[in-house]
Amino acid sequence: MANHVSAIKRAKQSEKRRIRNKSALSAMKTEIKKVQVALLGKDQELKKTTLKAAISSLSRTASKGIIPKKRASRKISRLMLRANKAASA
């Protein structure tokens, strides 16, 4: 455990950030899973809304530095490819 006041404060801040980041990451993954489930179904409107929400979630987590920007871009690209394939099929 930390002994200095500044180290104690740092430990508290790090824990808060870790919990916040974990929550945001979990929410992002949930949005991605919703898109994957929606792509298997027939409802076009559900596909569009879930895809839009997932892209927004990915962009938000990347802008906050929770995930790297390139990883978010790659995931968005792959989701769009799957969505476009599902729409054309």
N, CA, C and O atoms as a CHARMM CRD file, in Angstrom:
* protein
*
  356
    1    1 MET  N      0.84100  -1.18600   0.00000 PROA 1      0.00000
    2    1 MET  CA     0.00000   0.00000   0.00000 PROA 1      0.00000
    3    1 MET  C      0.88300   1.24500   0.00000 PROA 1      0.00000
    4    1 MET  O      2.00000   1.23100   0.51800 PROA 1      0.00000
    5    2 ALA  N      0.37300   2.29800  -0.57700 PROA 2      0.00000
    6    2 ALA  CA     1.11700   3.54600  -0.68300 PROA 2      0.00000
    7    2 ALA  C      1.26300   4.21400   0.68300 PROA 2      0.00000
    8    2 ALA  O      0.37000   4.13700   1.52700 PROA 2      0.00000
    9    3 ASN  N      2.40600   4.87100   0.88100 PROA 3      0.00000
   10    3 ASN  CA     2.66100   5.54500   2.15500 PROA 3      0.00000
   11    3 ASN  C      2.53400   7.05400   2.06500 PROA 3      0.00000
   12    3 ASN  O      2.06700   7.68400   3.01400 PROA 3      0.00000
   13    4 HSD  N      2.93700   7.65500   0.94600 PROA 4      0.00000
   14    4 HSD  CA     2.87800   9.09500   0.79300 PROA 4      0.00000
   15    4 HSD  C      1.47000   9.53800   0.41400 PROA 4      0.00000
   16    4 HSD  O      0.70700   8.79500  -0.20400 PROA 4      0.00000
   17    5 VAL  N      1.15200  10.75200   0.79400 PROA 5      0.00000
   18    5 VAL  CA    -0.17500  11.30800   0.51200 PROA 5      0.00000
   19    5 VAL  C     -0.43800  11.30400  -0.99600 PROA 5      0.00000
   20    5 VAL  O     -1.51700  10.92000  -1.44600 PROA 5      0.00000
   21    6 SER  N      0.57200  11.74200  -1.77500 PROA 6      0.00000
   22    6 SER  CA     0.39800  11.81000  -3.22700 PROA 6      0.00000
   23    6 SER  C      0.21800  10.41600  -3.82800 PROA 6      0.00000
   24    6 SER  O     -0.53800  10.24100  -4.78300 PROA 6      0.00000
   25    7 ALA  N      0.90800   9.43500  -3.27300 PROA 7      0.00000
   26    7 ALA  CA     0.79100   8.06300  -3.77100 PROA 7      0.00000
   27    7 ALA  C     -0.57900   7.46900  -3.43100 PROA 7      0.00000
   28    7 ALA  O     -1.15400   6.71400  -4.21500 PROA 7      0.00000
   29    8 ILE  N     -1.08200   7.82000  -2.26600 PROA 8      0.00000
   30    8 ILE  CA    -2.41700   7.36000  -1.86200 PROA 8      0.00000
   31    8 ILE  C     -3.46600   7.95600  -2.80300 PROA 8      0.00000
   32    8 ILE  O     -4.37100   7.26200  -3.26700 PROA 8      0.00000
   33    9 LYS  N     -3.32300   9.26400  -3.07500 PROA 9      0.00000
   34    9 LYS  CA    -4.25500   9.93800  -3.98400 PROA 9      0.00000
   35    9 LYS  C     -4.18900   9.30100  -5.36400 PROA 9      0.00000
   36    9 LYS  O     -5.22300   9.04200  -5.98000 PROA 9      0.00000
   37   10 ARG  N     -2.97900   9.04900  -5.85200 PROA 10     0.00000
   38   10 ARG  CA    -2.79200   8.41500  -7.15900 PROA 10     0.00000
   39   10 ARG  C     -3.47000   7.05000  -7.21800 PROA 10     0.00000
   40   10 ARG  O     -4.10500   6.71400  -8.21700 PROA 10     0.00000
   41   11 ALA  N     -3.33800   6.26900  -6.16000 PROA 11     0.00000
   42   11 ALA  CA    -3.94800   4.93700  -6.11200 PROA 11     0.00000
   43   11 ALA  C     -5.46800   5.04000  -6.20000 PROA 11     0.00000
   44   11 ALA  O     -6.11500   4.24700  -6.88400 PROA 11     0.00000
   45   12 LYS  N     -6.03700   6.03500  -5.49300 PROA 12     0.00000
   46   12 LYS  CA    -7.49200   6.23800  -5.53600 PROA 12     0.00000
   47   12 LYS  C     -7.94200   6.64000  -6.93800 PROA 12     0.00000
   48   12 LYS  O     -8.93800   6.12900  -7.45100 PROA 12     0.00000
   49   13 GLN  N     -7.18900   7.57100  -7.55800 PROA 13     0.00000
   50   13 GLN  CA    -7.53300   8.03500  -8.90300 PROA 13     0.00000
   51   13 GLN  C     -7.44800   6.90200  -9.91400 PROA 13     0.00000
   52   13 GLN  O     -8.31200   6.75800 -10.77900 PROA 13     0.00000
   53   14 SER  N     -6.40400   6.10500  -9.79500 PROA 14     0.00000
   54   14 SER  CA    -6.20700   4.99000 -10.72300 PROA 14     0.00000
   55   14 SER  C     -7.34500   3.98200 -10.61300 PROA 14     0.00000
   56   14 SER  O     -7.82100   3.46000 -11.62100 PROA 14     0.00000
   57   15 GLU  N     -7.77300   3.71400  -9.39300 PROA 15     0.00000
   58   15 GLU  CA    -8.86900   2.76600  -9.18300 PROA 15     0.00000
   59   15 GLU  C    -10.17100   3.28700  -9.78900 PROA 15     0.00000
   60   15 GLU  O    -10.90900   2.53400 -10.42400 PROA 15     0.00000
   61   16 LYS  N    -10.45200   4.58400  -9.59100 PROA 16     0.00000
   62   16 LYS  CA   -11.65400   5.19700 -10.16800 PROA 16     0.00000
   63   16 LYS  C    -11.63300   5.07900 -11.69200 PROA 16     0.00000
   64   16 LYS  O    -12.62700   4.70300 -12.31300 PROA 16     0.00000
   65   17 ARG  N    -10.48100   5.40900 -12.28200 PROA 17     0.00000
   66   17 ARG  CA   -10.35700   5.35500 -13.74100 PROA 17     0.00000
   67   17 ARG  C    -10.49600   3.93800 -14.25100 PROA 17     0.00000
   68   17 ARG  O    -11.12300   3.70100 -15.28300 PROA 17     0.00000
   69   18 ARG  N     -9.90200   2.98100 -13.52000 PROA 18     0.00000
   70   18 ARG  CA    -9.97400   1.58400 -13.93400 PROA 18     0.00000
   71   18 ARG  C    -11.42700   1.11200 -13.98300 PROA 18     0.00000
   72   18 ARG  O    -11.83700   0.44600 -14.93300 PROA 18     0.00000
   73   19 ILE  N    -12.18700   1.45400 -12.97500 PROA 19     0.00000
   74   19 ILE  CA   -13.60100   1.05500 -12.92100 PROA 19     0.00000
   75   19 ILE  C    -14.39100   1.72800 -14.04000 PROA 19     0.00000
   76   19 ILE  O    -15.21400   1.08500 -14.69200 PROA 19     0.00000
   77   20 ARG  N    -14.14300   3.02800 -14.26700 PROA 20     0.00000
   78   20 ARG  CA   -14.84600   3.76000 -15.31300 PROA 20     0.00000
   79   20 ARG  C    -14.51300   3.18800 -16.69600 PROA 20     0.00000
   80   20 ARG  O    -15.39700   2.99600 -17.53100 PROA 20     0.00000
   81   21 ASN  N    -13.22900   2.92300 -16.91900 PROA 21     0.00000
   82   21 ASN  CA   -12.80500   2.37200 -18.20600 PROA 21     0.00000
   83   21 ASN  C    -13.37700   0.97500 -18.44000 PROA 21     0.00000
   84   21 ASN  O    -13.78500   0.64000 -19.55300 PROA 21     0.00000
   85   22 LYS  N    -13.40200   0.17500 -17.39400 PROA 22     0.00000
   86   22 LYS  CA   -13.93800  -1.18000 -17.50400 PROA 22     0.00000
   87   22 LYS  C    -15.41700  -1.14600 -17.87000 PROA 22     0.00000
   88   22 LYS  O    -15.88600  -1.94400 -18.68100 PROA 22     0.00000
   89   23 SER  N    -16.13800  -0.21900 -17.26600 PROA 23     0.00000
   90   23 SER  CA   -17.56300  -0.06500 -17.54500 PROA 23     0.00000
   91   23 SER  C    -17.79800   0.34800 -18.99500 PROA 23     0.00000
   92   23 SER  O    -18.66000  -0.20800 -19.67400 PROA 23     0.00000
   93   24 ALA  N    -17.02600   1.32500 -19.46100 PROA 24     0.00000
   94   24 ALA  CA   -17.17400   1.80800 -20.83700 PROA 24     0.00000
   95   24 ALA  C    -16.81000   0.71800 -21.84500 PROA 24     0.00000
   96   24 ALA  O    -17.46500   0.57700 -22.87700 PROA 24     0.00000
   97   25 LEU  N    -15.76900  -0.04700 -21.54200 PROA 25     0.00000
   98   25 LEU  CA   -15.34000  -1.12700 -22.42100 PROA 25     0.00000
   99   25 LEU  C    -16.41000  -2.21900 -22.50200 PROA 25     0.00000
  100   25 LEU  O    -16.68600  -2.76000 -23.57300 PROA 25     0.00000
  101   26 SER  N    -16.99700  -2.52700 -21.36300 PROA 26     0.00000
  102   26 SER  CA   -18.04800  -3.53400 -21.31600 PROA 26     0.00000
  103   26 SER  C    -19.27200  -3.08100 -22.10600 PROA 26     0.00000
  104   26 SER  O    -19.86900  -3.87300 -22.83500 PROA 26     0.00000
  105   27 ALA  N    -19.64600  -1.81500 -21.96500 PROA 27     0.00000
  106   27 ALA  CA   -20.79000  -1.27100 -22.70400 PROA 27     0.00000
  107   27 ALA  C    -20.53300  -1.31200 -24.20200 PROA 27     0.00000
  108   27 ALA  O    -21.43500  -1.62000 -24.98100 PROA 27     0.00000
  109   28 MET  N    -19.30800  -1.00200 -24.60700 PROA 28     0.00000
  110   28 MET  CA   -18.94100  -1.02400 -26.02100 PROA 28     0.00000
  111   28 MET  C    -19.06400  -2.44200 -26.58400 PROA 28     0.00000
  112   28 MET  O    -19.60500  -2.64700 -27.67100 PROA 28     0.00000
  113   29 LYS  N    -18.55600  -3.40900 -25.83000 PROA 29     0.00000
  114   29 LYS  CA   -18.62500  -4.80600 -26.28200 PROA 29     0.00000
  115   29 LYS  C    -20.07300  -5.27600 -26.39800 PROA 29     0.00000
  116   29 LYS  O    -20.41600  -6.03400 -27.30600 PROA 29     0.00000
  117   30 THR  N    -20.91300  -4.82600 -25.48100 PROA 30     0.00000
  118   30 THR  CA   -22.32900  -5.18700 -25.51800 PROA 30     0.00000
  119   30 THR  C    -22.97900  -4.63600 -26.77900 PROA 30     0.00000
  120   30 THR  O    -23.76600  -5.32900 -27.42500 PROA 30     0.00000
  121   31 GLU  N    -22.65800  -3.39700 -27.13500 PROA 31     0.00000
  122   31 GLU  CA   -23.20400  -2.79100 -28.35400 PROA 31     0.00000
  123   31 GLU  C    -22.77800  -3.58700 -29.58800 PROA 31     0.00000
  124   31 GLU  O    -23.58200  -3.80000 -30.49600 PROA 31     0.00000
  125   32 ILE  N    -21.53900  -4.02100 -29.62700 PROA 32     0.00000
  126   32 ILE  CA   -21.03800  -4.80300 -30.76500 PROA 32     0.00000
  127   32 ILE  C    -21.78300  -6.12600 -30.86400 PROA 32     0.00000
  128   32 ILE  O    -22.14400  -6.56200 -31.95800 PROA 32     0.00000
  129   33 LYS  N    -22.01200  -6.76200 -29.72400 PROA 33     0.00000
  130   33 LYS  CA   -22.73900  -8.03600 -29.71700 PROA 33     0.00000
  131   33 LYS  C    -24.18200  -7.85400 -30.19000 PROA 33     0.00000
  132   33 LYS  O    -24.73100  -8.72100 -30.86900 PROA 33     0.00000
  133   34 LYS  N    -24.79000  -6.72900 -29.82900 PROA 34     0.00000
  134   34 LYS  CA   -26.15600  -6.44600 -30.28100 PROA 34     0.00000
  135   34 LYS  C    -26.21100  -6.34300 -31.80600 PROA 34     0.00000
  136   34 LYS  O    -27.15700  -6.82000 -32.43400 PROA 34     0.00000
  137   35 VAL  N    -25.18500  -5.71500 -32.39500 PROA 35     0.00000
  138   35 VAL  CA   -25.12700  -5.60000 -33.85500 PROA 35     0.00000
  139   35 VAL  C    -25.00400  -6.98200 -34.47700 PROA 35     0.00000
  140   35 VAL  O    -25.69700  -7.29300 -35.44500 PROA 35     0.00000
  141   36 GLN  N    -24.13600  -7.80100 -33.93300 PROA 36     0.00000
  142   36 GLN  CA   -23.92400  -9.14000 -34.48600 PROA 36     0.00000
  143   36 GLN  C    -25.19800  -9.97500 -34.42900 PROA 36     0.00000
  144   36 GLN  O    -25.48100 -10.74000 -35.35200 PROA 36     0.00000
  145   37 VAL  N    -25.95600  -9.83600 -33.36600 PROA 37     0.00000
  146   37 VAL  CA   -27.23100 -10.55600 -33.25000 PROA 37     0.00000
  147   37 VAL  C    -28.24800  -9.98500 -34.23700 PROA 37     0.00000
  148   37 VAL  O    -28.98800 -10.73500 -34.87400 PROA 37     0.00000
  149   38 ALA  N    -28.28500  -8.65400 -34.36300 PROA 38     0.00000
  150   38 ALA  CA   -29.23800  -7.99400 -35.26900 PROA 38     0.00000
  151   38 ALA  C    -28.95400  -8.36400 -36.72300 PROA 38     0.00000
  152   38 ALA  O    -29.88300  -8.48200 -37.52200 PROA 38     0.00000
  153   39 LEU  N    -27.68400  -8.54600 -37.07100 PROA 39     0.00000
  154   39 LEU  CA   -27.32900  -8.89000 -38.45300 PROA 39     0.00000
  155   39 LEU  C    -27.83000 -10.27200 -38.84900 PROA 39     0.00000
  156   39 LEU  O    -28.00900 -10.55800 -40.03200 PROA 39     0.00000
  157   40 LEU  N    -28.05400 -11.11800 -37.86800 PROA 40     0.00000
  158   40 LEU  CA   -28.58600 -12.45500 -38.15400 PROA 40     0.00000
  159   40 LEU  C    -30.08600 -12.43000 -38.40900 PROA 40     0.00000
  160   40 LEU  O    -30.62800 -13.33400 -39.04600 PROA 40     0.00000
  161   41 GLY  N    -30.75400 -11.40100 -37.91300 PROA 41     0.00000
  162   41 GLY  CA   -32.20300 -11.28700 -38.06600 PROA 41     0.00000
  163   41 GLY  C    -32.60700 -10.64400 -39.37700 PROA 41     0.00000
  164   41 GLY  O    -31.77200 -10.38900 -40.24500 PROA 41     0.00000
  165   42 LYS  N    -33.90500 -10.38200 -39.51100 PROA 42     0.00000
  166   42 LYS  CA   -34.46500  -9.83500 -40.75200 PROA 42     0.00000
  167   42 LYS  C    -34.76200  -8.33300 -40.67700 PROA 42     0.00000
  168   42 LYS  O    -34.85000  -7.66700 -41.70800 PROA 42     0.00000
  169   43 ASP  N    -34.91400  -7.80400 -39.47200 PROA 43     0.00000
  170   43 ASP  CA   -35.35300  -6.41600 -39.28900 PROA 43     0.00000
  171   43 ASP  C    -34.26300  -5.41900 -39.70800 PROA 43     0.00000
  172   43 ASP  O    -33.23400  -5.30700 -39.04200 PROA 43     0.00000
  173   44 GLN  N    -34.49000  -4.70300 -40.80200 PROA 44     0.00000
  174   44 GLN  CA   -33.51400  -3.75200 -41.33800 PROA 44     0.00000
  175   44 GLN  C    -33.35000  -2.53300 -40.42100 PROA 44     0.00000
  176   44 GLN  O    -32.24400  -2.02200 -40.24400 PROA 44     0.00000
  177   45 GLU  N    -34.45300  -2.08300 -39.84900 PROA 45     0.00000
  178   45 GLU  CA   -34.39100  -0.90100 -38.98100 PROA 45     0.00000
  179   45 GLU  C    -33.56700  -1.19200 -37.72500 PROA 45     0.00000
  180   45 GLU  O    -32.79500  -0.34600 -37.27400 PROA 45     0.00000
  181   46 LEU  N    -33.73500  -2.38200 -37.17100 PROA 46     0.00000
  182   46 LEU  CA   -32.95300  -2.78200 -35.99000 PROA 46     0.00000
  183   46 LEU  C    -31.46700  -2.84100 -36.32200 PROA 46     0.00000
  184   46 LEU  O    -30.62600  -2.44300 -35.51600 PROA 46     0.00000
  185   47 LYS  N    -31.15300  -3.33700 -37.50700 PROA 47     0.00000
  186   47 LYS  CA   -29.75200  -3.40400 -37.94300 PROA 47     0.00000
  187   47 LYS  C    -29.13800  -2.01900 -38.00000 PROA 47     0.00000
  188   47 LYS  O    -28.02100  -1.80800 -37.52900 PROA 47     0.00000
  189   48 LYS  N    -29.86600  -1.07500 -38.57700 PROA 48     0.00000
  190   48 LYS  CA   -29.35000   0.29300 -38.72100 PROA 48     0.00000
  191   48 LYS  C    -29.13900   0.95800 -37.36500 PROA 48     0.00000
  192   48 LYS  O    -28.10000   1.57100 -37.12200 PROA 48     0.00000
  193   49 THR  N    -30.13300   0.83500 -36.48100 PROA 49     0.00000
  194   49 THR  CA   -30.03700   1.51800 -35.19100 PROA 49     0.00000
  195   49 THR  C    -28.93900   0.91700 -34.31800 PROA 49     0.00000
  196   49 THR  O    -28.20400   1.65100 -33.65700 PROA 49     0.00000
  197   50 THR  N    -28.82100  -0.40800 -34.30900 PROA 50     0.00000
  198   50 THR  CA   -27.77300  -1.03100 -33.48500 PROA 50     0.00000
  199   50 THR  C    -26.38600  -0.72700 -34.04500 PROA 50     0.00000
  200   50 THR  O    -25.43800  -0.52100 -33.28600 PROA 50     0.00000
  201   51 LEU  N    -26.27000  -0.69900 -35.36100 PROA 51     0.00000
  202   51 LEU  CA   -24.97800  -0.38300 -35.98200 PROA 51     0.00000
  203   51 LEU  C    -24.56800   1.05000 -35.65100 PROA 51     0.00000
  204   51 LEU  O    -23.41000   1.31200 -35.32700 PROA 51     0.00000
  205   52 LYS  N    -25.51100   1.96200 -35.73400 PROA 52     0.00000
  206   52 LYS  CA   -25.23100   3.36500 -35.42700 PROA 52     0.00000
  207   52 LYS  C    -24.79800   3.51600 -33.96600 PROA 52     0.00000
  208   52 LYS  O    -23.86300   4.25700 -33.66300 PROA 52     0.00000
  209   53 ALA  N    -25.48300   2.80800 -33.06600 PROA 53     0.00000
  210   53 ALA  CA   -25.14600   2.87400 -31.64200 PROA 53     0.00000
  211   53 ALA  C    -23.76000   2.28600 -31.37100 PROA 53     0.00000
  212   53 ALA  O    -23.00500   2.81700 -30.55700 PROA 53     0.00000
  213   54 ALA  N    -23.43200   1.19700 -32.05000 PROA 54     0.00000
  214   54 ALA  CA   -22.13000   0.56000 -31.85900 PROA 54     0.00000
  215   54 ALA  C    -21.00300   1.44800 -32.36700 PROA 54     0.00000
  216   54 ALA  O    -19.96300   1.57100 -31.72000 PROA 54     0.00000
  217   55 ILE  N    -21.21100   2.06500 -33.52400 PROA 55     0.00000
  218   55 ILE  CA   -20.18400   2.95700 -34.07700 PROA 55     0.00000
  219   55 ILE  C    -19.97100   4.14100 -33.13800 PROA 55     0.00000
  220   55 ILE  O    -18.83500   4.55300 -32.90200 PROA 55     0.00000
  221   56 SER  N    -21.04500   4.67600 -32.61400 PROA 56     0.00000
  222   56 SER  CA   -20.96400   5.78900 -31.67400 PROA 56     0.00000
  223   56 SER  C    -20.19100   5.37200 -30.41700 PROA 56     0.00000
  224   56 SER  O    -19.33700   6.11100 -29.92700 PROA 56     0.00000
  225   57 SER  N    -20.49800   4.19800 -29.91300 PROA 57     0.00000
  226   57 SER  CA   -19.83900   3.68800 -28.71300 PROA 57     0.00000
  227   57 SER  C    -18.34900   3.46100 -28.95100 PROA 57     0.00000
  228   57 SER  O    -17.52100   3.79500 -28.10300 PROA 57     0.00000
  229   58 LEU  N    -18.01300   2.89300 -30.10700 PROA 58     0.00000
  230   58 LEU  CA   -16.60500   2.67300 -30.44400 PROA 58     0.00000
  231   58 LEU  C    -15.85100   3.99700 -30.55600 PROA 58     0.00000
  232   58 LEU  O    -14.74000   4.13400 -30.04500 PROA 58     0.00000
  233   59 SER  N    -16.45600   4.95000 -31.21700 PROA 59     0.00000
  234   59 SER  CA   -15.81300   6.26100 -31.38000 PROA 59     0.00000
  235   59 SER  C    -15.61900   6.95000 -30.03300 PROA 59     0.00000
  236   59 SER  O    -14.58400   7.56600 -29.77600 PROA 59     0.00000
  237   60 ARG  N    -16.62000   6.83600 -29.19400 PROA 60     0.00000
  238   60 ARG  CA   -16.55400   7.47200 -27.87900 PROA 60     0.00000
  239   60 ARG  C    -15.42900   6.87300 -27.02900 PROA 60     0.00000
  240   60 ARG  O    -14.66100   7.61000 -26.41000 PROA 60     0.00000
  241   61 THR  N    -15.33200   5.54600 -26.99900 PROA 61     0.00000
  242   61 THR  CA   -14.28500   4.92500 -26.19300 PROA 61     0.00000
  243   61 THR  C    -12.89800   5.23400 -26.75100 PROA 61     0.00000
  244   61 THR  O    -11.93700   5.36400 -25.99300 PROA 61     0.00000
  245   62 ALA  N    -12.79300   5.35200 -28.07100 PROA 62     0.00000
  246   62 ALA  CA   -11.50100   5.69100 -28.67400 PROA 62     0.00000
  247   62 ALA  C    -11.12200   7.13300 -28.37000 PROA 62     0.00000
  248   62 ALA  O     -9.95800   7.42500 -28.09900 PROA 62     0.00000
  249   63 SER  N    -12.08700   8.02700 -28.41300 PROA 63     0.00000
  250   63 SER  CA   -11.79000   9.43300 -28.16400 PROA 63     0.00000
  251   63 SER  C    -11.37400   9.66400 -26.71100 PROA 63     0.00000
  252   63 SER  O    -10.62100  10.59300 -26.42200 PROA 63     0.00000
  253   64 LYS  N    -11.85500   8.83400 -25.81200 PROA 64     0.00000
  254   64 LYS  CA   -11.48500   8.95600 -24.40300 PROA 64     0.00000
  255   64 LYS  C    -10.17600   8.23700 -24.09100 PROA 64     0.00000
  256   64 LYS  O     -9.66400   8.33100 -22.97500 PROA 64     0.00000
  257   65 GLY  N     -9.64400   7.53000 -25.05900 PROA 65     0.00000
  258   65 GLY  CA    -8.36700   6.85700 -24.85100 PROA 65     0.00000
  259   65 GLY  C     -8.48400   5.49900 -24.18900 PROA 65     0.00000
  260   65 GLY  O     -7.47900   4.93600 -23.75300 PROA 65     0.00000
  261   66 ILE  N     -9.68800   4.96400 -24.10500 PROA 66     0.00000
  262   66 ILE  CA    -9.88500   3.66900 -23.47200 PROA 66     0.00000
  263   66 ILE  C     -9.37300   2.55600 -24.39300 PROA 66     0.00000
  264   66 ILE  O     -8.76900   1.58500 -23.93700 PROA 66     0.00000
  265   67 ILE  N     -9.62500   2.71600 -25.69300 PROA 67     0.00000
  266   67 ILE  CA    -9.04700   1.81900 -26.69000 PROA 67     0.00000
  267   67 ILE  C     -8.31100   2.67800 -27.71500 PROA 67     0.00000
  268   67 ILE  O     -8.62500   3.85800 -27.87100 PROA 67     0.00000
  269   68 PRO  N     -7.33300   2.09700 -28.41500 PROA 68     0.00000
  270   68 PRO  CA    -6.62800   2.86700 -29.44000 PROA 68     0.00000
  271   68 PRO  C     -7.55100   3.24100 -30.60000 PROA 68     0.00000
  272   68 PRO  O     -8.47200   2.49600 -30.93400 PROA 68     0.00000
  273   69 LYS  N     -7.29900   4.39000 -31.20500 PROA 69     0.00000
  274   69 LYS  CA    -8.14100   4.88500 -32.30300 PROA 69     0.00000
  275   69 LYS  C     -8.13600   3.92500 -33.48600 PROA 69     0.00000
  276   69 LYS  O     -9.16400   3.73900 -34.13700 PROA 69     0.00000
  277   70 LYS  N     -6.99800   3.32100 -33.76700 PROA 70     0.00000
  278   70 LYS  CA    -6.91200   2.40300 -34.90600 PROA 70     0.00000
  279   70 LYS  C     -7.71500   1.13100 -34.65600 PROA 70     0.00000
  280   70 LYS  O     -8.27800   0.56600 -35.59400 PROA 70     0.00000
  281   71 ARG  N     -7.77700   0.67600 -33.41900 PROA 71     0.00000
  282   71 ARG  CA    -8.58000  -0.50400 -33.10800 PROA 71     0.00000
  283   71 ARG  C    -10.06100  -0.20100 -33.31000 PROA 71     0.00000
  284   71 ARG  O    -10.80700  -1.02400 -33.84000 PROA 71     0.00000
  285   72 ALA  N    -10.47700   0.98800 -32.88300 PROA 72     0.00000
  286   72 ALA  CA   -11.87100   1.39600 -33.07100 PROA 72     0.00000
  287   72 ALA  C    -12.18900   1.47900 -34.55900 PROA 72     0.00000
  288   72 ALA  O    -13.24400   1.02200 -35.00000 PROA 72     0.00000
  289   73 SER  N    -11.28500   2.05800 -35.32300 PROA 73     0.00000
  290   73 SER  CA   -11.48000   2.18800 -36.76600 PROA 73     0.00000
  291   73 SER  C    -11.59700   0.81400 -37.42300 PROA 73     0.00000
  292   73 SER  O    -12.45700   0.60000 -38.27700 PROA 73     0.00000
  293   74 ARG  N    -10.73900  -0.10400 -37.02700 PROA 74     0.00000
  294   74 ARG  CA   -10.75800  -1.45200 -37.57800 PROA 74     0.00000
  295   74 ARG  C    -12.07200  -2.16800 -37.25400 PROA 74     0.00000
  296   74 ARG  O    -12.65900  -2.82400 -38.11500 PROA 74     0.00000
  297   75 LYS  N    -12.52500  -2.03300 -36.00500 PROA 75     0.00000
  298   75 LYS  CA   -13.77200  -2.69100 -35.60500 PROA 75     0.00000
  299   75 LYS  C    -14.97300  -2.09600 -36.33800 PROA 75     0.00000
  300   75 LYS  O    -15.88400  -2.81800 -36.74500 PROA 75     0.00000
  301   76 ILE  N    -14.96400  -0.77400 -36.50200 PROA 76     0.00000
  302   76 ILE  CA   -16.04500  -0.11300 -37.22900 PROA 76     0.00000
  303   76 ILE  C    -16.06500  -0.60700 -38.67400 PROA 76     0.00000
  304   76 ILE  O    -17.12400  -0.91200 -39.22200 PROA 76     0.00000
  305   77 SER  N    -14.89300  -0.68100 -39.27600 PROA 77     0.00000
  306   77 SER  CA   -14.77400  -1.12800 -40.65800 PROA 77     0.00000
  307   77 SER  C    -15.30800  -2.55500 -40.82200 PROA 77     0.00000
  308   77 SER  O    -16.03700  -2.85000 -41.77000 PROA 77     0.00000
  309   78 ARG  N    -14.94400  -3.41200 -39.91000 PROA 78     0.00000
  310   78 ARG  CA   -15.38800  -4.81200 -39.99700 PROA 78     0.00000
  311   78 ARG  C    -16.88400  -4.94400 -39.76700 PROA 78     0.00000
  312   78 ARG  O    -17.54600  -5.76300 -40.40600 PROA 78     0.00000
  313   79 LEU  N    -17.41800  -4.13800 -38.85500 PROA 79     0.00000
  314   79 LEU  CA   -18.86300  -4.15300 -38.63700 PROA 79     0.00000
  315   79 LEU  C    -19.60300  -3.67500 -39.88300 PROA 79     0.00000
  316   79 LEU  O    -20.62300  -4.24900 -40.26500 PROA 79     0.00000
  317   80 MET  N    -19.09000  -2.63100 -40.50900 PROA 80     0.00000
  318   80 MET  CA   -19.71700  -2.10500 -41.73700 PROA 80     0.00000
  319   80 MET  C    -19.66300  -3.14200 -42.86600 PROA 80     0.00000
  320   80 MET  O    -20.62300  -3.30300 -43.61900 PROA 80     0.00000
  321   81 LEU  N    -18.53600  -3.83800 -42.97100 PROA 81     0.00000
  322   81 LEU  CA   -18.43000  -4.88300 -44.00000 PROA 81     0.00000
  323   81 LEU  C    -19.47900  -5.96400 -43.78600 PROA 81     0.00000
  324   81 LEU  O    -20.14400  -6.39500 -44.72800 PROA 81     0.00000
  325   82 ARG  N    -19.62100  -6.39900 -42.52900 PROA 82     0.00000
  326   82 ARG  CA   -20.62300  -7.43400 -42.22600 PROA 82     0.00000
  327   82 ARG  C    -22.03100  -6.91800 -42.48600 PROA 82     0.00000
  328   82 ARG  O    -22.87600  -7.64900 -43.00300 PROA 82     0.00000
  329   83 ALA  N    -22.28600  -5.66600 -42.13200 PROA 83     0.00000
  330   83 ALA  CA   -23.61800  -5.07900 -42.32800 PROA 83     0.00000
  331   83 ALA  C    -23.93000  -4.97600 -43.82600 PROA 83     0.00000
  332   83 ALA  O    -25.04900  -5.26200 -44.25100 PROA 83     0.00000
  333   84 ASN  N    -22.94300  -4.56800 -44.61500 PROA 84     0.00000
  334   84 ASN  CA   -23.15800  -4.43100 -46.05300 PROA 84     0.00000
  335   84 ASN  C    -23.37200  -5.79300 -46.70300 PROA 84     0.00000
  336   84 ASN  O    -24.19200  -5.91400 -47.61300 PROA 84     0.00000
  337   85 LYS  N    -22.65600  -6.81100 -46.25900 PROA 85     0.00000
  338   85 LYS  CA   -22.84800  -8.16500 -46.78900 PROA 85     0.00000
  339   85 LYS  C    -24.24700  -8.68400 -46.44500 PROA 85     0.00000
  340   85 LYS  O    -24.91200  -9.30800 -47.27200 PROA 85     0.00000
  341   86 ALA  N    -24.67600  -8.41700 -45.22300 PROA 86     0.00000
  342   86 ALA  CA   -26.00400  -8.86000 -44.78800 PROA 86     0.00000
  343   86 ALA  C    -27.09100  -8.12900 -45.57000 PROA 86     0.00000
  344   86 ALA  O    -28.12200  -8.71600 -45.89900 PROA 86     0.00000
  345   87 ALA  N    -26.86400  -6.85800 -45.86700 PROA 87     0.00000
  346   87 ALA  CA   -27.86400  -6.07300 -46.59900 PROA 87     0.00000
  347   87 ALA  C    -27.98500  -6.53900 -48.05000 PROA 87     0.00000
  348   87 ALA  O    -29.08200  -6.56200 -48.60700 PROA 87     0.00000
  349   88 SER  N    -26.86400  -6.90600 -48.65600 PROA 88     0.00000
  350   88 SER  CA   -26.89100  -7.32000 -50.05400 PROA 88     0.00000
  351   88 SER  C    -27.39800  -8.75900 -50.21700 PROA 88     0.00000
  352   88 SER  O    -27.92500  -9.12300 -51.26800 PROA 88     0.00000
  353   89 ALA  N    -27.23700  -9.55700 -49.18200 PROA 89     0.00000
  354   89 ALA  CA   -27.65900 -10.97700 -49.28500 PROA 89     0.00000
  355   89 ALA  C    -29.12700 -11.17300 -49.01600 PROA 89     0.00000
  356   89 ALA  O    -29.61900 -12.30000 -49.06600 PROA 89     0.00000
